[in-house]
Amino acid sequence: MPRSRRVALPPPPKPGPGDLWLSTVKPDDYSRHPKNTAQEVYIEMYVVRHDNPEPSTYFLNPDLYQLYVSAYVPLNSGVPDQHRISPVVLLEKWEGLKNDYDAPSWILWVPNVTKSFVESRAVTAIMFGFLSTHGWNEAAADQIWTWAGAISIGTEAEGALQGLAGGSAAVIEEASPDAA
C-alpha cells in the first residue's frame, strides 16, 4: 500500500519595510486623526517595474520591482513650506516574478499607479528617518533625514530624531544591529 506524502512549503519570508508599513494602514484611509489634522500626513506609494535587461528566450526572467513613497504635510501643520513635500524615497525593492511564493504583496499593484492613505506625522518621520539609512537611498540620505527631522517637530517622534547625536542618518546606521 503506498504511503501518502505531504509536501510542505517553506515558511513564508519575513516581510520587508513596505509590507510592514502597509500592514498598519488601509489604502484610502482618510481619517485617522479627524480631530487633529495638523498631525496627519498624506502618503502616496507606487510601484515601478523594470523588465529584465537581458531576457532569455528559454526561461522566465525575473523583473525588478521598486516601491516608492512620498508624503505631503498639510498647510495647518505648522511645518515650514520648504518641508511640506518629502523627497521621493525608495521604500523597498524586490527581484523576481510577481507570482513567486516569497513575493511581497505590493508587487501585485498596477505599476505607476499611486496608492494613498493618511498617516500620522510621527510615524512618517520615523519611517523616513529609518529609510534614510538604507543603502539604496544613500544619495539622498541627508535630504531625507533633514525632512524627517523637520516634520517630527511637535510630535512624539521629535525627541527620537532630534536626540540622535545631532540628527545624522549615519548615527542610526551605526547603532543598528545590522551594522555589526
SVG drawing of the C-alpha trace seen along z (x, -y; Angstrom):
<svg xmlns="http://www.w3.org/2000/svg" viewBox="-12 -78 42 80">
<polyline fill="none" stroke="black" stroke-width="0.4" points="0.0,0.0 1.5,-3.4 2.2,-5.9 0.7,-9.3 3.3,-12.0 2.8,-15.6 4.6,-18.3 5.4,-21.2 6.0,-24.7 8.9,-26.6 7.9,-29.2 6.9,-32.5 9.6,-35.1 9.9,-37.9 8.1,-41.0 10.2,-43.9 9.6,-47.6 7.0,-48.1 4.8,-45.2 5.3,-46.1 4.2,-49.7 1.3,-48.6 0.1,-46.2 -0.7,-49.1 -2.9,-51.0 -5.7,-50.5 -5.4,-52.2 -7.7,-55.2 -7.8,-55.6 -8.6,-59.3 -9.5,-60.0 -7.0,-58.6 -6.8,-61.7 -10.0,-63.6 -9.7,-65.9 -6.1,-66.9 -5.5,-67.1 -2.2,-69.1 -0.7,-65.7 -1.6,-64.0 0.4,-63.4 -0.9,-62.3 1.2,-59.4 1.4,-58.2 3.1,-54.9 3.7,-53.5 5.4,-50.5 7.9,-50.7 8.6,-47.5 11.8,-47.2 11.9,-44.4 14.9,-42.2 17.5,-43.9 18.9,-40.5 15.8,-38.4 16.3,-34.8 14.2,-33.1 14.2,-29.8 13.3,-30.7 11.1,-33.2 13.2,-36.1 12.8,-37.9 11.9,-41.5 12.9,-44.3 10.1,-45.9 10.6,-49.1 8.2,-50.6 8.5,-54.3 6.9,-56.6 6.4,-60.3 4.5,-62.4 2.6,-65.7 2.2,-67.6 -0.9,-69.8 -0.8,-73.6 -2.2,-73.7 0.6,-71.6 3.0,-74.5 5.7,-72.8 7.7,-75.3 6.7,-75.4 10.1,-74.0 9.4,-70.8 5.8,-70.2 6.6,-67.8 9.0,-64.9 11.7,-63.7 10.7,-60.6 12.1,-57.7 12.7,-54.0 10.8,-52.1 11.6,-48.6 12.8,-46.7 12.4,-43.1 13.6,-41.0 11.6,-38.0 8.4,-37.0 5.2,-38.6 3.6,-35.1 6.6,-33.9 5.8,-32.4 8.0,-34.9 6.9,-38.0 5.8,-41.0 2.1,-41.9 2.7,-45.3 4.2,-43.9 0.7,-43.0 -0.2,-46.7 -0.6,-48.2 2.8,-49.8 3.0,-53.6 -0.5,-54.0 -0.4,-55.6 -2.0,-54.1 -2.7,-56.8 -3.5,-56.9 -3.3,-59.2 -0.6,-58.5 0.5,-60.4 3.4,-62.8 5.2,-61.0 5.1,-57.6 6.0,-59.2 9.0,-61.0 10.3,-57.8 9.8,-55.7 11.6,-58.3 14.4,-58.6 14.8,-54.8 14.6,-54.8 17.4,-57.4 19.8,-54.7 19.1,-52.2 22.0,-51.9 19.6,-52.3 18.7,-55.8 22.3,-56.8 22.5,-59.6 19.5,-61.4 20.1,-60.3 20.9,-63.8 17.9,-65.3 15.6,-62.6 16.9,-62.9 16.5,-66.7 12.9,-66.3 12.1,-63.7 13.6,-65.9 11.6,-68.9 8.2,-67.2 8.9,-65.5 8.9,-68.8 5.8,-69.0 5.2,-65.2 6.1,-62.2 8.9,-61.4 10.7,-64.8 12.8,-63.6 13.8,-60.3 15.0,-62.0 16.5,-65.2 18.3,-63.3 20.4,-61.1 23.8,-62.9 22.9,-65.9 20.5,-64.2 22.6,-62.3 21.4,-59.3 24.9,-57.7 24.2,-57.7 21.2,-55.4 23.1,-53.2 26.0,-52.8 23.6,-52.0 21.6,-49.4 22.1,-45.7 22.9,-45.0 25.9,-47.3 28.0,-44.8"/>
</svg>
